[in-house]
Amino acid sequence: MKGIILAGGAGTRLHPMTLVVSKQLMPVYDKPLIYYPLTTLMLAGIREVLIVTTPRDLAAFQALLGDGGQWGMTFTYLAQPTPGGIAQAYVLGADFVAGEPSALILGDNLFHGDGLAERLQSLATTTGAGGATIFAHQVKDPERYGVVAFDRDGRAVSIEEKPASPRSSWAVTGLYFYDADVVEIAAGLTPSARGELEITDVNTAYLQRGRLSVERLGRGFTWLDTGTPETLLDAAQLVRTIEVRQGVKIACPEEVAHRMGYIDDRGLEAAVAALARSDYGRYLAAYLDEVAAR
């Protein structure tokens, strides 16, 4: 399975902070925002990732992430000339997907919870057999999101984008697993009134075919869309609280890569040497000591 991170857009809700820097390069406590969706894909077992961003920001992402080899990953970069909707990522990235199943994640989404990696890895396997899986999280203001409604048996029956009268409190998150048909579906969409290819239309197409599954992220899971100053601060505070309290890091690609077997001890040592003067680097050094002591 391949992965796509959509890290484009102008970040207008974060102006003036994002006037000259991508939203996905903004810090969330101790690391760039893009580390959070990236490590979500890594935890799913995905090692080939396409990063779709703006022409202005492409070089900055390349400077930050490189080719992915330092984490046992392979990164490809693609510029989205103008914002054309989330589903446009599959039109632009058709050659990258190349007939394989894929996962798409929005570059400003943060997921955290016990057992998340296992659920993602299981879905990465089952989605390859056909269909699509999206994730839903309960929110108090569903009118701000795409909303999925369920029947009495828990089956999804509708998806509405920012409805005035939501049929449920379950918001569709920015993480989607698709089979190979998604490229054809996205290419066949009609742009919405705002001139974009809507991901809700892709999900509705799978729903109408009877091939859409919805994974509900209940209590114990956190999902944050960090598109405003308030939610960006919420995310930083959440990450800081967990990291300081528990002594672990969230979304640390070096640690994730090592735990997933993407890099060996020598690869981890190289990361420690490059980051040694920061608290982040000292955390990795302590983790390396733990590994050596086993």
Phi, psi and chi 1 to 4 in degrees:
 res  aa     phi    psi   chi1   chi2   chi3   chi4
   1 MET       -  140.6  174.3  170.4  -84.5      -
   2 LYS  -105.3  162.5  -66.1 -176.3  176.6  179.8
   3 GLY  -126.1  148.9      -      -      -      -
   4 ILE  -129.0  131.6  -60.4  175.6      -      -
   5 ILE  -110.8  120.8  -59.1  176.0      -      -
   6 LEU   -91.6  106.8 -174.0   55.2      -      -
   7 ALA  -123.2   42.4      -      -      -      -
   8 GLY  -102.3 -150.5      -      -      -      -
   9 GLY    82.3  164.6      -      -      -      -
  10 ALA   -94.7  -10.8      -      -      -      -
  11 GLY    60.0   39.6      -      -      -      -
  12 THR   -63.5  -28.2   53.4      -      -      -
  13 ARG   -71.1  -11.4  -68.6 -177.1  -63.8  168.1
  14 LEU  -108.5    6.3  -73.2  167.8      -      -
  15 HIS   -62.0  141.3  -77.9  177.2      -      -
  16 PRO   -89.7    1.3   33.9  -37.7      -      -
  17 MET   -58.8  -34.2  -69.4 -173.9  -71.2      -
  18 THR  -104.6   20.1   51.2      -      -      -
  19 LEU   -65.1  -33.0  -75.6  172.6      -      -
  20 VAL  -125.9    4.1  -64.4      -      -      -
  21 VAL  -140.6  143.4   64.0      -      -      -
  22 SER   -62.8  143.5  168.5      -      -      -
  23 LYS   -55.5  -38.8  169.0  175.6   59.7  176.4
  24 GLN   -74.7   -3.9  -69.3   82.9   10.8      -
  25 LEU  -101.1   -3.6  -65.9  172.3      -      -
  26 MET   -66.7  149.2  -64.1  -68.8  -67.6      -
  27 PRO   -77.2  138.3   27.4  -34.3      -      -
  28 VAL  -116.6   96.9  173.0      -      -      -
  29 TYR    60.4  -90.4 -176.1   46.6      -      -
  30 ASP  -120.1   13.7   58.9  -10.6      -      -
  31 LYS  -156.4  159.4   60.2 -169.6   75.8   70.8
  32 PRO   -64.2  147.4  -18.1   30.5      -      -
  33 LEU   -53.7  -38.8  172.8   53.1      -      -
  34 ILE   -64.3  -20.2 -163.3  171.7      -      -
  35 TYR   -60.7  -29.5  -84.9   26.2      -      -
  36 TYR   -71.7  -53.4  -64.1   86.5      -      -
  37 PRO   -66.2  -32.6   20.8  -32.7      -      -
  38 LEU   -60.9  -47.9  171.3   60.8      -      -
  39 THR   -70.5  -24.5   50.7      -      -      -
  40 THR   -61.8  -44.8  -62.2      -      -      -
  41 LEU   -65.1  -40.2  -65.7 -177.9      -      -
  42 MET   -60.9  -40.9  -67.6  172.2   69.2      -
  43 LEU   -66.0  -23.7  -71.5  169.4      -      -
  44 ALA   -78.9   -4.3      -      -      -      -
  45 GLY    90.8   14.1      -      -      -      -
  46 ILE   -92.1  130.0  -64.8  169.8      -      -
  47 ARG  -120.1  -12.6  -59.0 -177.3   67.4  172.3
  48 GLU  -109.9  119.2  -67.4 -177.5   66.7      -
  49 VAL  -131.0  132.9  176.4      -      -      -
  50 LEU  -100.6  127.7  171.9   66.9      -      -
  51 ILE  -107.7  114.1  -61.9  160.2      -      -
  52 VAL  -100.9  122.0 -179.3      -      -      -
  53 THR  -143.9 -171.7 -173.7      -      -      -
  54 THR   -85.5  157.0   66.2      -      -      -
  55 PRO   -56.8  -36.2  -26.4   35.8      -      -
  56 ARG   -64.4  -38.3 -178.6 -162.5   72.5  176.5
  57 ASP   -97.1   -7.0  -62.5  -47.2      -      -
  58 LEU   -57.0  -46.3 -168.5  145.3      -      -
  59 ALA   -63.1  -34.5      -      -      -      -
  60 ALA   -67.2  -40.7      -      -      -      -
  61 PHE   -66.6  -38.8  -79.4  104.7      -      -
  62 GLN   -63.7  -38.8  -70.2  175.1  -42.0      -
  63 ALA   -66.4  -36.9      -      -      -      -
  64 LEU   -75.2  -45.4  173.8   67.2      -      -
  65 LEU  -102.9  -22.5  -56.7  173.8      -      -
  66 GLY    64.2 -149.7      -      -      -      -
  67 ASP   -91.3    1.1   63.1    4.5      -      -
  68 GLY    87.6   -9.9      -      -      -      -
  69 GLY   -60.2  -30.2      -      -      -      -
  70 GLN   -64.9  -18.0   71.7  -83.3   21.5      -
  71 TRP  -115.7   14.4  -59.9  -35.6      -      -
  72 GLY    70.0   24.3      -      -      -      -
  73 MET  -113.9  170.3  -57.3  -76.6  -70.5      -
  74 THR  -129.2  118.8  -59.7      -      -      -
  75 PHE  -109.2  137.3  -64.1  151.1      -      -
  76 THR  -121.8  145.0  -57.8      -      -      -
  77 TYR  -119.3  145.5  -63.0   87.8      -      -
  78 LEU  -146.6  133.7 -175.2   63.8      -      -
  79 ALA   -90.5  132.3      -      -      -      -
  80 GLN   -96.1  105.5 -176.1 -178.9   30.1      -
  81 PRO   -54.5  -45.7  -24.5   34.4      -      -
  82 THR  -139.5  151.6   57.5      -      -      -
  83 PRO   -60.4  118.7  -22.6   34.2      -      -
  84 GLY  -125.0   18.1      -      -      -      -
  85 GLY    99.3  157.2      -      -      -      -
  86 ILE   -61.4  -42.5  -63.1  171.0      -      -
  87 ALA   -65.8  -18.7      -      -      -      -
  88 GLN   -63.0  -21.8 -170.3 -170.9   40.0      -
  89 ALA   -57.3  -32.2      -      -      -      -
  90 TYR   -81.4  -24.7  -82.0  106.3      -      -
  91 VAL   -72.1  -46.3  177.3      -      -      -
  92 LEU   -69.9  -35.2  -62.2  173.4      -      -
  93 GLY   -99.9   21.2      -      -      -      -
  94 ALA   -58.3  -42.5      -      -      -      -
  95 ASP   -67.1  -34.1  -69.7  -18.9      -      -
  96 PHE   -67.2  -45.5  170.5   79.9      -      -
  97 VAL   -63.7  -42.7  174.2      -      -      -
  98 ALA    51.7   45.4      -      -      -      -
  99 GLY    77.4   10.3      -      -      -      -
 100 GLU  -102.8  158.9  -65.6 -173.3   32.0      -
 101 PRO   -66.1  158.3   23.5  -32.6      -      -
 102 SER  -152.8  163.7   59.5      -      -      -
 103 ALA  -123.2  134.2      -      -      -      -
 104 LEU  -114.1  131.8  168.7   67.3      -      -
 105 ILE  -132.8  140.9 -170.7  167.6      -      -
 106 LEU   -77.5  139.9  -57.2 -171.9      -      -
 107 GLY   -70.2   -7.5      -      -      -      -
 108 ASP  -112.5   17.7   62.1   -3.8      -      -
 109 ASN  -102.6  139.0  -87.1 -139.6      -      -
 110 LEU  -121.7  127.1 -176.5  155.1      -      -
 111 PHE  -121.4  139.5  -65.6   85.3      -      -
 112 HIS  -154.8  140.1 -179.5   66.8      -      -
 113 GLY   168.0  151.8      -      -      -      -
 114 ASP   -66.4  129.8 -174.5   40.9      -      -
 115 GLY    85.4    3.9      -      -      -      -
 116 LEU   -62.2  -43.3  179.7   62.5      -      -
 117 ALA   -60.0  -43.1      -      -      -      -
 118 GLU   -64.2  -40.6  -69.0   76.5   11.9      -
 119 ARG   -65.7  -41.2  -70.1  179.5   73.5  170.6
 120 LEU   -65.0  -43.3  -65.9  175.0      -      -
 121 GLN   -65.0  -38.6  -69.8  165.6   28.3      -
 122 SER   -64.0  -43.6  175.2      -      -      -
 123 LEU   -69.2  -33.9  -71.8  168.4      -      -
 124 ALA   -61.4  -32.2      -      -      -      -
 125 THR   -76.9  -47.1  -59.5      -      -      -
 126 THR   -72.0  -33.0   57.0      -      -      -
 127 THR   -65.2  -30.3  -58.0      -      -      -
 128 GLY   -61.4  -21.2      -      -      -      -
 129 ALA   -82.4   -8.0      -      -      -      -
 130 GLY   132.6  148.3      -      -      -      -
 131 GLY    95.2 -166.3      -      -      -      -
 132 ALA  -140.8  150.3      -      -      -      -
 133 THR  -131.4  129.7  -60.6      -      -      -
 134 ILE  -118.9  166.6   62.0  175.7      -      -
 135 PHE  -116.8  139.7  -64.8   79.3      -      -
 136 ALA  -124.4  143.8      -      -      -      -
 137 HIS  -135.8  137.3 -165.7  -83.5      -      -
 138 GLN   -74.6  133.1 -151.5  159.9   14.1      -
 139 VAL  -135.0  160.0  -63.9      -      -      -
 140 LYS   -88.4  -12.0   68.7  176.3 -177.2  179.0
 141 ASP  -127.3   61.4   50.8   -6.3      -      -
 142 PRO   -62.2  -20.9   23.2  -34.5      -      -
 143 GLU   -62.7  -12.2   64.8  -81.7   -1.9      -
 144 ARG   -87.0   -5.4  -65.8 -179.8   51.9 -133.4
 145 TYR  -130.9  175.6  -56.5   95.2      -      -
 146 GLY   -72.5  134.8      -      -      -      -
 147 VAL  -120.5  131.8  175.5      -      -      -
 148 VAL  -106.6  134.3   57.0      -      -      -
 149 ALA  -110.6  150.9      -      -      -      -
 150 PHE  -124.1  155.2  -57.6   90.6      -      -
 151 ASP   -87.6 -175.6   63.1   17.0      -      -
 152 ARG   -64.5  -22.4  -67.8 -179.6  179.8  179.3
 153 ASP   -92.5    5.3  -63.6  -39.7      -      -
 154 GLY    83.9   10.8      -      -      -      -
 155 ARG   -87.4  139.9  -67.5 -173.0  -65.2  -98.9
 156 ALA   -67.0  134.4      -      -      -      -
 157 VAL  -120.5  -19.3  -66.2      -      -      -
 158 SER  -160.4  155.0   70.1      -      -      -
 159 ILE  -133.7  124.2  -55.9  173.0      -      -
 160 GLU  -123.5  140.1  -61.3  177.1  -84.9      -
 161 GLU   -92.0  115.5 -174.3   65.7   27.6      -
 162 LYS    46.9   59.1  -61.9 -179.8 -179.2  177.5
 163 PRO   -72.3  145.1   28.3  -35.4      -      -
 164 ALA   -67.3  -33.2      -      -      -      -
 165 SER  -127.1   84.7  -60.1      -      -      -
 166 PRO   -60.4  140.4  -21.6   33.4      -      -
 167 ARG   -85.1   -8.4  -64.0  178.0   60.2 -172.9
 168 SER  -157.3  176.7   83.7      -      -      -
 169 SER  -105.0   16.2   60.0      -      -      -
 170 TRP   -96.9  110.0  -71.4   92.7      -      -
 171 ALA   -89.2  141.8      -      -      -      -
 172 VAL   -78.6  125.3  178.1      -      -      -
 173 THR   -82.9  177.4   73.0      -      -      -
 174 GLY   -93.5   42.1      -      -      -      -
 175 LEU  -136.0  124.6  175.6   60.5      -      -
 176 TYR  -137.6  136.4  -40.3   87.1      -      -
 177 PHE  -113.5  128.7  -77.3   68.7      -      -
 178 TYR  -132.9  151.0  -63.8  116.7      -      -
 179 ASP   -81.2 -173.4   64.6   12.7      -      -
 180 ALA   -68.3  -17.2      -      -      -      -
 181 ASP   -69.5  -14.1  -69.0  -14.9      -      -
 182 VAL   -60.7  -32.6   66.3      -      -      -
 183 VAL   -64.8  -45.5  171.6      -      -      -
 184 GLU   -64.7  -41.3  178.6 -174.6   -6.7      -
 185 ILE   -63.5  -46.5  -68.4  171.4      -      -
 186 ALA   -63.0  -40.9      -      -      -      -
 187 ALA   -65.7  -25.5      -      -      -      -
 188 GLY   -91.7    2.4      -      -      -      -
 189 LEU   -74.0  150.6  -65.7  179.6      -      -
 190 THR   -95.6  131.3  -60.2      -      -      -
 191 PRO   -57.3  146.5  -25.8   35.3      -      -
 192 SER   -74.9 -177.9   64.8      -      -      -
 193 ALA   -60.3  -26.3      -      -      -      -
 194 ARG   -92.3    9.9   58.6  178.7 -177.8  168.5
 195 GLY    79.0   23.0      -      -      -      -
 196 GLU  -122.0  155.9  -63.8 -170.9   -3.0      -
 197 LEU   -87.7  112.8  -58.9 -178.2      -      -
 198 GLU   -88.2  133.5  -54.6  -70.8   -8.3      -
 199 ILE   -67.4  -26.9 -159.2   68.3      -      -
 200 THR   -61.3  -36.0  -65.3      -      -      -
 201 ASP   -68.0  -35.4  -68.4  -19.6      -      -
 202 VAL   -63.2  -48.1  172.0      -      -      -
 203 ASN   -64.3  -37.5  -63.8  -29.7      -      -
 204 THR   -65.0  -36.9  -62.4      -      -      -
 205 ALA   -61.4  -43.4      -      -      -      -
 206 TYR   -65.8  -39.1  -83.8  101.6      -      -
 207 LEU   -61.0  -44.9  178.8   62.5      -      -
 208 GLN   -65.5  -26.9  -68.2  172.0  -16.6      -
 209 ARG   -84.6   -1.8  -61.6  178.8 -177.1 -171.8
 210 GLY    71.3   27.9      -      -      -      -
 211 ARG  -126.2   24.3  -64.2  168.9   55.9 -154.8
 212 LEU  -110.2  128.2 -179.8   73.4      -      -
 213 SER  -111.3  146.6  -61.5      -      -      -
 214 VAL  -122.3  121.0 -179.7      -      -      -
 215 GLU   -94.4  117.8  -77.4  -79.7  -44.6      -
 216 ARG   -89.1  123.9  -67.6 -163.4 -122.5 -167.1
 217 LEU   -92.6  101.1  -60.2  174.5      -      -
 218 GLY   -89.2 -154.9      -      -      -      -
 219 ARG   -59.8  140.8  -64.9 -168.7  179.6 -169.2
 220 GLY   100.4  -11.7      -      -      -      -
 221 PHE  -116.6  143.1  -72.2   93.5      -      -
 222 THR  -118.6  134.4  -63.6      -      -      -
 223 TRP  -131.7  128.6  164.0   61.6      -      -
 224 LEU  -129.6  134.1  -69.8  174.3      -      -
 225 ASP  -101.8  108.1  170.9    0.1      -      -
 226 THR   -93.5   51.1   58.3      -      -      -
 227 GLY   -94.0   -1.5      -      -      -      -
 228 THR  -128.5  162.9   67.7      -      -      -
 229 PRO   -56.3  -38.4  -28.0   36.5      -      -
 230 GLU   -65.9  -47.0  -67.8   79.4   12.8      -
 231 THR   -72.9  -28.9   53.8      -      -      -
 232 LEU   -65.0  -41.0 -166.7   65.4      -      -
 233 LEU   -68.7  -40.7  179.9   60.2      -      -
 234 ASP   -56.5  -44.3  -72.2  -16.9      -      -
 235 ALA   -64.0  -44.0      -      -      -      -
 236 ALA   -62.3  -41.9      -      -      -      -
 237 GLN   -66.6  -39.9  -69.6  173.7  -29.1      -
 238 LEU   -62.1  -48.7  171.9   70.2      -      -
 239 VAL   -62.6  -43.9  171.8      -      -      -
 240 ARG   -62.1  -44.1 -179.2 -174.4 -176.6  -81.8
 241 THR   -59.6  -46.7  -61.6      -      -      -
 242 ILE   -67.1  -45.0  -66.9  173.0      -      -
 243 GLU   -67.3  -41.6  -67.7 -168.9   -6.1      -
 244 VAL   -70.7  -41.9  171.6      -      -      -
 245 ARG   -69.4  -42.8  177.8   74.0  171.9  176.8
 246 GLN  -100.1  -14.3  -61.1 -176.8    6.1      -
 247 GLY    72.8   22.3      -      -      -      -
 248 VAL  -121.5  161.6  -61.3      -      -      -
 249 LYS  -108.9  142.9  -75.0 -149.3  175.4  -67.1
 250 ILE   -97.2  135.5  -62.0  172.9      -      -
 251 ALA    61.8   47.0      -      -      -      -
 252 CYS   -99.3  101.1  175.3      -      -      -
 253 PRO   -62.7  -31.3   15.6  -26.2      -      -
 254 GLU   -64.3  -46.2  -65.2   84.3    1.7      -
 255 GLU   -67.3  -44.0 -179.0 -178.6    3.2      -
 256 VAL   -59.7  -45.3  171.7      -      -      -
 257 ALA   -60.1  -40.4      -      -      -      -
 258 HIS   -70.1  -44.2 -172.3  -92.4      -      -
 259 ARG   -65.2  -32.2  -69.7 -173.6 -176.8  -84.7
 260 MET   -82.8   -5.9  -66.3  -68.1  -68.0      -
 261 GLY    81.8   16.6      -      -      -      -
 262 TYR   -77.9  -31.0  -60.0  166.2      -      -
 263 ILE  -130.0  156.2   60.4  173.1      -      -
 264 ASP   -97.6 -172.1   56.6   16.5      -      -
 265 ASP   -60.4  -36.3  -69.2   -2.0      -      -
 266 ARG   -66.6  -37.4  -68.4 -175.6   64.5 -178.5
 267 GLY   -64.7  -37.9      -      -      -      -
 268 LEU   -68.8  -39.1 -173.4   59.2      -      -
 269 GLU   -60.3  -38.0  -71.7  169.6   -1.4      -
 270 ALA   -64.6  -38.9      -      -      -      -
 271 ALA   -66.2  -41.1      -      -      -      -
 272 VAL   -60.6  -44.3  170.5      -      -      -
 273 ALA   -63.2  -37.1      -      -      -      -
 274 ALA   -73.7  -25.6      -      -      -      -
 275 LEU  -116.7   16.3  -61.5  162.9      -      -
 276 ALA   -57.7  -29.4      -      -      -      -
 277 ARG   -86.2   -2.4  -61.5 -172.4   64.8 -179.9
 278 SER  -105.8  161.8   66.7      -      -      -
 279 ASP   -60.4  -36.3  -72.7  -19.9      -      -
 280 TYR   -59.5  -45.8 -173.2   97.0      -      -
 281 GLY   -65.5  -38.0      -      -      -      -
 282 ARG   -66.6  -33.7  -74.8 -173.3  -77.3  -85.9
 283 TYR   -62.5  -45.0  169.5   83.0      -      -
 284 LEU   -64.0  -36.4  -73.2  175.5      -      -
 285 ALA   -64.2  -40.5      -      -      -      -
 286 ALA   -64.9  -40.0      -      -      -      -
 287 TYR   -63.7  -40.7  168.4   67.2      -      -
 288 LEU   -62.8  -39.5 -176.5   58.6      -      -
 289 ASP   -61.2  -41.0  -70.8  -18.9      -      -
 290 GLU   -62.2  -41.8  -69.9  179.2   14.7      -
 291 VAL   -62.5  -43.6  170.4      -      -      -
 292 ALA   -65.6  -28.8      -      -      -      -
 293 ALA   -82.3  -10.6      -      -      -      -
 294 ARG   -71.7      -  -67.8  173.2 -171.6  167.6
